Amino acid sequence: MTMIATAIALSFLYCFAAQAQTGAPLTLLKTVPLPGVVGGFDHFAIDLSRDILFAAAKDNHTVEAINLNTGKIDQNITGVAKPHGLAWDPETHRLYVADGKLAQLQVYEGSPLHAAGTLKLSDDADDMVYDKQNDMLYVGHGGSNAANPARVAVVDTKDFTLAANVPVAAHPEALDLDPQGQRIFANIADAAQVVVVNTKTNAIENTWKLKGASDNTPMAYDSQDQLLLIACRKPAVLLALDAMTGKEISRISTDNGADDLFYDAKLHRVYVITGSGAVDVYSITAAKHFTSLGKVRTATGAKTGLLVPSQNLLYVGIPSMGSQLAEIRVYETNAMLPR
């Protein structure tokens, strides 16, 4: 009888493990409706101390401060025209907003948040990355014409001044940080380039030209494997570049319209959020190659979000389109397959 019971228990555990390994890579936990928010979203930021998710509601001309505990909007931050990039500093409790239409970087502080400063940039102020170690903020902007050349602004957040303005070939679509190597990576989509900016000198130390792929929009840096992960739209592929040389190591197909990308260091996973209405999930193997773990369907036009590894959560912004109302979908990252 004991042997039979043991066999049944082992069989149950085996089946459970098999199901865990073949299930979806993301589980929808809840949705947070955003009544009154019109259009789509660009980037997000989070205040973990208060569980406040900040959403750049670009078509609504607001930044929404969403209370994740109550599921309600705590504050509509107005006075912005087309918010794109967001950065939250947990030490100073400041929110930085890149406004593409007003061509400026704005900073908000206090409770409730109120405008505390404006720094003029140029048109299409967009994605940004915050180097908290050096209190520097890097913002991509410009590139629409000769009068507004493309640059990466280097902003000293201690006194909110422009420390440098690094010229690049075309509008910087996405940026990420290598704090140990003191480098900033920037996707220059219209030129099919990746530029590497030295944070000590604020000068470009490398320019890598992509081969057989362009319109490289989102990116993420994998410090564990020394990989630069880049999603392109022409064709729709995910690339892994050697972060020291720029050499392509791996590529795999994605859904169309990639606009956001995150790397989960705990699970060795890549999440690509696409405007076609899917989140593609990949594993990075020990050989630094991609393995598809499947995809999760979201909604057409849902192209940006935020991965919060400490919460094991991925937030995806769902735009209001037709009968679909604006909302945030909250997904749990599941440990599906071992590396």
Secondary structure by P-SEA (a helix, b strand, c coil): caaaaaaaaaaaaaaaaaaaaacccccccbbbbbccccccccccccccccbbbbbccccccbbbbcccccccccccccccccccbbbbbccccbbbbbbccccbbbbbbcccccccbbbbbccccccccccccccbbbbbbbcccccccbbbbbbccccccccbbbbcccccccccccccccbbbbbbccccbbbbbccccccccbbbbbccccccccccccccccbbbbbbccccbbbbcccccccccbbbbbcccccbbbbbccccbbbbbbccbbbbbbbbccccbbbbcbbbbbcccccbbbbbccccbbbbbbcccccccbbbbbbbbbccccc
